[in-house]
């Protein structure tokens, strides 16, 4: 972190013991001819999180699903910097995104978001917040007779909105984005990454993105070369025996392997 302090987080399933279920005899006879009890393995009941801070200090938490959401006991220490995590499969929370966009409007920073969105949807003329049924949602003007909800503009537009609003609301922090290329056409990736790189530098945000796309890696490399500041590194994870090893590619090394057509995903 900013104090040169290393923090390690370990995650483990809280695995319950197997449970024996004994059926009543009449019900058992209807279901199966077997007379023995049925053993079933229960699903994990939560996660155990162990946080270790350099110097030997450690703290253990338990995260469990409660009716109100994820509950962590004991309450964890505050995160030392802003952080957003965006998964590959989870659909964006429209209300939360609208709130993040509203914060940018208050600070008069929404134009930087708008400019990046236009790379994916050149017809976009403006964005605005509309409240329908008591729920605020983002709508865009595409030149039709009425405004269109952002969610109707395609998965790529929605994922990009999630990314850029997260970056702009994580000043001096971190954004983690899984399968960052999903929904984005390869033909606009270089221009898109130019905009994302500029946005990340503007708000001093470090982005960790995962990808399985060779086109995405090539586009990122070209974009950072064009940007004038090559503050990008590719980390390829390989399994070596029973461990995972990271191979790090800087600009010169990545240029060489891409020219040679080697596999770097």
Secondary structure as UniProt FT lines:
FT   TURN            2..3
FT   STRAND          7..14
FT   STRAND          19..21
FT   HELIX           25..31
FT   STRAND          38..40
FT   STRAND          46..53
FT   TURN            54..56
FT   STRAND          57..66
FT   TURN            67..68
FT   STRAND          69..73
FT   STRAND          83..86
FT   HELIX           94..106
FT   TURN            107..108
FT   HELIX           110..120
FT   TURN            122..123
FT   STRAND          126..132
FT   TURN            133..134
FT   STRAND          135..141
FT   STRAND          148..149
FT   HELIX           150..153
FT   HELIX           155..168
FT   TURN            171..172
FT   STRAND          174..177
FT   TURN            180..183
FT   HELIX           186..188
FT   HELIX           189..202
FT   TURN            203..204
FT   STRAND          206..209
FT   HELIX           214..227
FT   STRAND          234..240
FT   TURN            241..242
FT   STRAND          243..249
FT   HELIX           251..260
//
